[in-house]
Amino acid sequence: MSCLFRSLSKFVNIETDDLRQNICDFLDENPKLIDSIRVNDITPNNYVLNMRNNETWGGGIEIKAFCEMYNYQVNVYIPNEKIITFYPQRLPVRIINIKWSGNHFTSN
Protein backbone atom coordinates (compact mmCIF):
# COMPACT_ATOMS: atom_id res chain seq x y z
CA MET A 1 0.00 0.00 0.00
CA SER A 2 1.33 3.44 -0.90
CA CYS A 3 1.67 6.09 1.76
CA LEU A 4 0.39 8.75 -0.66
CA PHE A 5 -2.97 7.05 -1.10
CA ARG A 6 -3.20 6.35 2.63
CA SER A 7 -2.52 10.03 3.40
CA LEU A 8 -5.03 11.35 0.85
CA SER A 9 -7.74 8.83 1.73
CA LYS A 10 -8.09 10.36 5.20
CA PHE A 11 -9.36 13.60 3.67
CA VAL A 12 -12.13 12.02 1.60
CA ASN A 13 -13.11 9.14 3.91
CA ILE A 14 -12.44 6.44 1.32
CA GLU A 15 -10.51 3.22 1.84
CA THR A 16 -6.91 3.52 0.62
CA ASP A 17 -7.18 0.79 -2.02
CA ASP A 18 -10.47 2.21 -3.31
CA LEU A 19 -8.94 5.68 -3.65
CA ARG A 20 -6.03 4.24 -5.63
CA GLN A 21 -8.41 2.50 -8.03
CA ASN A 22 -10.61 5.61 -8.32
CA ILE A 23 -7.58 7.73 -9.19
CA CYS A 24 -6.45 5.14 -11.74
CA ASP A 25 -9.94 5.12 -13.26
CA PHE A 26 -9.78 8.91 -13.48
CA LEU A 27 -6.37 8.74 -15.18
CA ASP A 28 -7.74 6.18 -17.65
CA GLU A 29 -10.55 8.59 -18.49
CA ASN A 30 -8.27 11.67 -18.54
CA PRO A 31 -5.05 10.56 -20.23
CA LYS A 32 -3.98 14.17 -20.90
CA LEU A 33 -2.72 14.28 -17.31
CA ILE A 34 -0.13 11.67 -18.24
CA ASP A 35 0.29 12.09 -22.02
CA SER A 36 3.89 13.22 -21.62
CA ILE A 37 4.95 9.91 -20.07
CA ARG A 38 6.91 8.11 -22.74
CA VAL A 39 10.05 7.12 -20.85
CA ASN A 40 11.41 3.65 -21.61
CA ASP A 41 8.31 2.79 -23.66
CA ILE A 42 5.94 3.45 -20.77
CA THR A 43 2.68 4.55 -22.35
CA PRO A 44 -0.07 6.27 -20.35
CA ASN A 45 -2.03 3.00 -20.42
CA ASN A 46 0.93 1.03 -19.04
CA TYR A 47 1.51 3.73 -16.45
CA VAL A 48 -2.03 3.34 -15.12
CA LEU A 49 -1.81 -0.46 -15.17
CA ASN A 50 1.35 -0.25 -13.07
CA MET A 51 -0.20 2.30 -10.71
CA ARG A 52 -3.07 -0.08 -9.98
CA ASN A 53 -0.55 -2.33 -8.21
CA ASN A 54 -0.73 -1.70 -4.45
CA GLU A 55 3.06 -1.76 -4.20
CA THR A 56 3.56 1.09 -6.69
CA TRP A 57 4.28 4.47 -5.12
CA GLY A 58 2.11 7.41 -6.08
CA GLY A 59 3.41 10.87 -6.83
CA GLY A 60 2.63 14.16 -8.50
CA ILE A 61 0.41 12.75 -11.23
CA GLU A 62 -1.79 11.03 -8.68
CA ILE A 63 -1.93 14.15 -6.50
CA LYS A 64 -3.03 16.21 -9.51
CA ALA A 65 -5.71 13.63 -10.35
CA PHE A 66 -6.91 13.74 -6.72
CA CYS A 67 -7.16 17.55 -6.94
CA GLU A 68 -9.30 17.34 -10.07
CA MET A 69 -11.50 14.55 -8.72
CA TYR A 70 -12.30 16.16 -5.37
CA ASN A 71 -11.70 19.81 -6.24
CA TYR A 72 -9.09 20.15 -3.47
CA GLN A 73 -5.86 22.10 -3.39
CA VAL A 74 -3.04 19.95 -2.03
CA ASN A 75 0.04 21.51 -0.43
CA VAL A 76 3.00 19.14 -0.11
CA TYR A 77 5.52 20.15 2.52
CA ILE A 78 9.02 18.80 1.93
CA PRO A 79 12.02 18.69 4.31
CA ASN A 80 13.85 21.80 3.13
CA GLU A 81 10.80 23.89 4.05
CA LYS A 82 9.66 24.11 0.44
CA ILE A 83 5.99 23.74 -0.45
CA ILE A 84 4.74 22.27 -3.72
CA THR A 85 1.12 23.17 -4.39
CA PHE A 86 -1.22 21.26 -6.68
CA TYR A 87 -4.36 23.08 -7.82
CA PRO A 88 -7.56 21.83 -9.41
CA GLN A 89 -8.76 23.64 -12.52
CA ARG A 90 -11.75 25.04 -10.60
CA LEU A 91 -11.69 27.10 -7.45
CA PRO A 92 -10.87 24.56 -4.71
CA VAL A 93 -13.48 23.78 -2.09
CA ARG A 94 -10.83 22.74 0.42
CA ILE A 95 -7.09 23.08 0.99
CA ILE A 96 -5.27 20.11 2.49
CA ASN A 97 -1.68 19.62 3.59
CA ILE A 98 0.50 16.54 3.43
CA LYS A 99 4.19 16.05 4.15
CA TRP A 100 6.88 14.35 2.07
CA SER A 101 9.89 13.22 4.09
CA GLY A 102 11.94 12.28 1.07
CA ASN A 103 10.64 8.72 1.01
CA HIS A 104 7.26 8.83 2.75
CA PHE A 105 4.01 10.86 2.60
CA THR A 106 2.05 11.61 5.76
CA SER A 107 -1.03 13.68 6.50
CA ASN A 108 -1.24 16.21 9.31
N, C-alpha and C positions, 0 to 999 in steps of 0.2 A: 504494500500500500504506500502511496506517495504522500509525503508530508504536506505538499501543496494542496492536494485535494482534501486532506483531513483538515487543514487550516481553514480553507474556504468553506467547507461544508458546515462549519459551525455558524456561519453568518446567514445561511439560508435554510437551516434545519432539514438537511437532506443527508442521507447516509453517504459516506465517503465514496464507496464503489458506485452508487447511483449517480453521484455528481460527476464522477469521471466519465461514465457512459453518456450522460446528458451532454457534457462538454464535447465529447467525441462525436456525438450525433450532430451537434451544432456545427462542428468543424466540417463534417461530411456535407452538410447542407449549405455551408458558407466557405467554400474552398479558397476564396480570395484572401482570407486571413493567413493562409499558408501557401499561396501560389508561388512564392519566391523560394520555397524549399526544393532544391534540386541538387543537393550535395550527395555525392557518391550514389547517384541513381535513386535517391529517396524521393519518390513522388508524394504529392499531398495525400493520395489514397493510402500509400504505404506508411506515411507518417501517422495517420489516424489509426490504422490497424495496429501499429506498434504502441501507440499511446493507450489503446484499450487494455493492454497488458498491465495488471496491477503492480508490476515491479518497475515499470517505466516512470521515470521522474517527470513531473510537469514543470513548465517554465512560463516564459513570457507569452507565448502563443495561447496557452491555456488560461492565463490570467486575463488576457484581452478577450477571449471568448466568454469567460465568466462575466466580465464587465458588460458585454453586449447582451448576454442572456438575462441578467438580473438588473441591468441599468444601475450598476454600482461603480463608483470610483474606487480603485484599489491603490493604496500607497504601500510600497514595499520599502521597508527600512533595512539598510545593509550596514555592516560593521563600521565602515569609515564615516558614519553619520551622513551618508548620502541617501536621498529618497528618490526612488523611481516611481512615477505615478502613471497609472493606466486609466484612461478615460473611456467611457462609452460614447457613442456618437450623439446620444441625446443628453440632456441635462440629467446628471445622476440623482437618484432618489436617496442615495445613502453613500457615505464615504466610510470605507473600512481600512484598517491598517493591519499588515502582517509584517513579520520580520524574516530576513534571510541571513543566516549566520555564516554563509559561505558554503554550506553543505546541507542546510536544513531550514525549512520554512516553519514558522510558528505563528499562531494568532495571539493577540493581546489578551 
